[in-house]
Amino acid sequence: MAPLETVTAVAHEVVRLSIDTGVSFDDFRISYERAVPSFDIDRFSKLGSEQVSWETILAATAENAPHGFIRYWSSDVASLMRLAGDTGSCTTYLMGNHTIAQRMYTHNPAVMLYAPLRTVIHEDGQGICWFSIDQPSTRFASFGNPNITMVGRELDVKLADLLRFLDIPVPPTLAP
């Protein structure tokens, strides 16, 4: 007897936010990377090997993420695209917070499809630097779980706070 296979397809609307940063690509990239520091992999690996309490992880994460978010990965996409003759600047990131993701993961591990959040800093043909991200709540609402949706809305607020810190416009859809 063949195993029963099940497929679930969920169509959902996602709101992509693209915000004119008002500054040069390099200036915004530097500001963003300072505000969203890299994941301290050595520290968290050590904490993991010591099997510390979750409270210790929460405290260490708060220290690593002064504005609520950590950079887990980045790629200078433009350096590769220049080989095809494209000239715009573009860096993409995975930004998030594992302690916030855990609050959704406990309800459905598939939330990791959208956590960490994907962000892009890019320059258009006129030299305008944009910051783009999918609105977190529109991604996480697709799971149909009010507990996950609530955390997605909290991420909207944290994103708005980060944008204010970076001194760029906060889209009205992020306002609580």
ABEGO torsion letter per residue (X at the ends): XBBBBBBBBBBBBBBBBBBBAGBBAAAAAAAAAAABBBBBAAAAAAAAAAGBBAAAAAAAAAAABAAGBBBABBBBAAAAAAAAGBABBBBBBBBBBAAAAAAAAAABAAAAAAOBBBBBBBBBAAGBBBBBBBBAAAAAAAAGBAAAAAAAAAAAAAAAAAAAAAGBBBBAAABX
